[in-house]
Amino acid sequence: MVKKIAKKPSEQDEDKRSPQQKYDDALNIYIDHLSQAKAEGKKRLVLSKIAEESRLNRTTFYKPNFSESKYNNLFTDLGEKITTWNKDKSMEFDDTVIGIKDEEISRLRKESENAQDQSARLLIDKNRLSASLSSKRKEIEELQEKLDKYAYEAISSPKIKQSFVGSAKVFSPDTLLFVDGKYNFDDISLRNSAWSDTRKNITTELKKPILTRVYLMVGLPCSGKTTWIEQGELYPDRHSLIIDCCNLTLIDRFEWANLIAKTNPTALICAVVINTPIPLIQTRNMARPFDRQIPSSILIEYVARLEKVDIERETFIDEIIVVRN
């Protein structure tokens, strides 16, 4: 019996079969029709019937329009087989089916050989790239050794020690909010510009070919960050950069770490956590000049946003210094 695989019209709206699946379905329907014609002594095969049961337009068998030419050829050949059988009833059914299967076997064998050739070429390319990558990795390691040697020599130089290690570079967006001696915290445009300029300045400093440690200050306003920067002792083994802002959340700290890693992957990140009681912070805030005081509502918001440094989650932090006031 002929296999009935056609679906209802409502199910034909979207045919998601691949060209190969369409051809396989059409081929199976064709073979079933040949078998039925042989058994029942039918005089012809009906192309439109084969197309209908294959869920294809009959033009697919003589005027296909697939993007891959091989499927156009496959369907054209199948259409010719159907019409040829109708013209020459003396064609032996068994020979026809065997011929079709031989063609399929030949096609599959050819595709298998092509796949093996492609696999061999990919393996050769992989080995070539692996060798090249190994060579490049060795070059990078050698260059890194030279860079480290240069950096240590630079740090040990009295001139370098005086100009860099002896005077750490401090970057604070807050210092860029002063215009003509007036502090403009409420100017959003100026704040955005200050943060942008700070990032650019830090990026420029990070690009210097010298071993660097970045101190990432973490603390509420009036907690004592500036005091620690002025009085704290820095490690003398590397060029010191200090990012002086609150960095209250993990995201705040991660964004700086991401910038540092992209610009200077060898730089160490040291979080300096300033823990200060809230009442003391409020007292210090009230003692500030009026134009520098932080409104209580904003200070409360800062307190709510503060996330303690978690070294297990914040793996981008290499070192930590905790200061308790």
Backbone hydrogen bonds, N-H to C=O, Kabsch-Sander energy under -0.5 kcal/mol:
donor,donor_aa,acceptor,acceptor_aa,energy
5,I,3,K,-0.9
11,E,8,K,-2.0
12,Q,9,P,-1.5
16,K,14,E,-0.8
22,K,18,S,-2.5
23,Y,19,P,-2.3
24,D,20,Q,-2.6
25,D,21,Q,-2.4
26,A,22,K,-2.4
27,L,23,Y,-2.8
28,N,24,D,-2.3
29,I,25,D,-2.3
30,Y,26,A,-2.4
31,I,27,L,-2.5
32,D,28,N,-2.2
33,H,29,I,-2.3
34,L,30,Y,-2.3
35,S,31,I,-2.3
36,Q,32,D,-2.3
37,A,33,H,-2.7
38,K,34,L,-2.3
39,A,35,S,-2.2
40,E,36,Q,-2.6
41,G,37,A,-1.1
42,K,37,A,-1.4
47,L,45,L,-0.8
50,I,46,V,-2.1
51,A,47,L,-2.6
52,E,48,S,-2.4
53,E,49,K,-2.5
54,S,50,I,-1.4
55,R,52,E,-1.3
56,L,51,A,-3.0
60,T,57,N,-2.1
61,F,58,R,-1.6
62,Y,59,T,-1.1
63,K,59,T,-3.3
69,S,67,S,-0.5
71,Y,68,E,-1.0
72,N,68,E,-1.1
73,N,69,S,-2.3
74,L,70,K,-2.2
75,F,71,Y,-2.3
76,T,72,N,-2.0
77,D,73,N,-2.6
78,L,74,L,-2.0
79,G,75,F,-2.4
80,E,76,T,-2.1
81,K,77,D,-2.0
82,I,78,L,-1.8
83,T,79,G,-2.2
84,T,80,E,-2.8
85,W,81,K,-2.1
86,N,82,I,-1.5
87,K,83,T,-1.4
88,D,84,T,-2.1
89,K,87,K,-0.5
91,M,88,D,-1.5
96,T,92,E,-2.1
97,V,93,F,-2.7
98,I,94,D,-2.8
99,G,95,D,-2.6
100,I,96,T,-2.3
101,K,97,V,-2.7
102,D,98,I,-2.8
103,E,99,G,-2.2
104,E,100,I,-2.3
105,I,101,K,-2.9
106,S,102,D,-2.8
107,R,103,E,-2.7
108,L,104,E,-3.0
109,R,105,I,-2.6
110,K,106,S,-2.3
111,E,107,R,-2.6
112,S,108,L,-2.3
113,E,109,R,-2.5
114,N,110,K,-2.5
115,A,111,E,-2.3
116,Q,112,S,-2.3
117,D,113,E,-2.5
118,Q,114,N,-2.6
119,S,115,A,-2.5
120,A,116,Q,-2.4
121,R,117,D,-2.3
122,L,118,Q,-2.6
123,L,119,S,-2.2
124,I,120,A,-2.2
125,D,121,R,-2.6
126,K,122,L,-2.6
127,N,123,L,-2.5
128,R,124,I,-2.4
129,L,125,D,-2.8
130,S,126,K,-2.6
131,A,127,N,-2.2
132,S,128,R,-2.2
133,L,129,L,-3.0
134,S,130,S,-2.4
135,S,131,A,-2.1
136,K,132,S,-2.6
137,R,133,L,-2.7
138,K,134,S,-2.0
139,E,135,S,-2.0
140,I,136,K,-2.6
141,E,137,R,-2.4
142,E,138,K,-2.3
143,L,139,E,-2.5
144,Q,140,I,-2.6
145,E,141,E,-2.1
146,K,142,E,-2.0
147,L,143,L,-2.5
148,D,144,Q,-2.8
149,K,145,E,-2.3
150,Y,146,K,-2.5
151,A,147,L,-2.7
152,Y,148,D,-2.7
153,E,149,K,-2.2
154,A,150,Y,-2.5
155,I,151,A,-2.6
156,S,152,Y,-2.1
157,S,153,E,-0.7
157,S,154,A,-0.6
161,K,157,S,-2.7
162,Q,158,P,-2.0
163,S,159,K,-2.2
164,F,160,I,-2.8
165,V,160,I,-0.8
166,G,161,K,-3.0
167,S,164,F,-0.8
169,K,240,S,-2.1
170,V,168,A,-0.5
171,F,242,I,-3.2
172,S,170,V,-0.5
175,T,172,S,-0.9
176,L,173,P,-1.3
177,L,174,D,-1.6
178,F,175,T,-0.7
179,V,177,L,-0.5
179,V,182,K,-2.7
182,K,179,V,-1.7
184,N,177,L,-2.3
184,N,182,K,-0.5
187,D,184,N,-0.9
188,I,186,D,-1.2
191,R,187,D,-2.4
192,N,188,I,-2.6
193,S,189,S,-2.1
194,A,190,L,-2.4
195,W,191,R,-2.3
196,S,192,N,-2.2
197,D,193,S,-2.6
198,T,194,A,-2.1
199,R,195,W,-2.2
200,K,196,S,-2.1
201,N,197,D,-2.5
202,I,198,T,-2.4
203,T,199,R,-2.5
204,T,200,K,-2.2
205,E,201,N,-1.8
206,L,202,I,-2.5
207,K,203,T,-1.2
208,K,205,E,-1.3
210,I,208,K,-2.5
213,R,239,H,-3.1
214,V,268,L,-3.4
215,Y,213,R,-0.6
215,Y,241,L,-3.5
216,L,214,V,-0.7
216,L,270,C,-2.7
217,M,215,Y,-0.8
217,M,243,I,-1.8
218,V,272,V,-2.6
219,G,246,C,-1.8
223,S,220,L,-1.7
228,W,224,G,-2.0
229,I,225,K,-2.2
230,E,226,T,-2.0
231,Q,227,T,-2.0
232,G,228,W,-4.0
234,L,232,G,-0.5
238,R,235,Y,-0.6
239,H,211,L,-2.7
241,L,213,R,-2.5
242,I,169,K,-3.0
243,I,215,Y,-2.8
244,D,171,F,-2.8
244,D,242,I,-0.8
245,C,243,I,-1.1
253,R,249,T,-2.0
254,F,250,L,-2.6
255,E,251,I,-2.3
256,W,252,D,-1.3
257,A,253,R,-2.3
258,N,254,F,-2.8
259,L,255,E,-1.8
260,I,256,W,-2.6
261,A,257,A,-2.8
262,K,258,N,-2.0
263,T,259,L,-1.8
264,N,260,I,-3.4
267,A,264,N,-2.0
268,L,212,T,-2.2
270,C,214,V,-3.1
270,C,268,L,-0.5
271,A,269,I,-0.6
271,A,319,E,-2.6
272,V,216,L,-2.2
273,V,271,A,-0.7
273,V,321,I,-3.1
274,I,218,V,-2.8
274,I,272,V,-0.6
275,N,273,V,-0.7
275,N,323,V,-3.4
276,T,274,I,-0.7
281,I,277,P,-1.8
282,Q,278,I,-2.6
283,T,279,P,-2.2
284,R,280,L,-2.4
285,N,281,I,-2.3
286,M,282,Q,-2.1
287,A,283,T,-1.3
288,R,284,R,-0.6
288,R,285,N,-1.0
292,R,289,P,-1.9
293,Q,289,P,-0.8
293,Q,290,F,-0.9
299,L,295,P,-2.4
300,I,296,S,-2.5
301,E,297,S,-1.8
302,Y,298,I,-2.3
303,V,299,L,-2.2
304,A,300,I,-2.1
305,R,301,E,-1.6
306,L,302,Y,-1.3
307,E,248,L,-2.8
311,I,309,V,-0.6
313,R,310,D,-0.8
314,E,310,D,-3.6
315,T,313,R,-1.8
317,I,314,E,-1.9
318,D,269,I,-1.8
318,D,316,F,-0.5
319,E,269,I,-2.1
321,I,271,A,-3.3
323,V,273,V,-3.4
323,V,321,I,-0.5
325,N,275,N,-2.7
325,N,323,V,-0.5
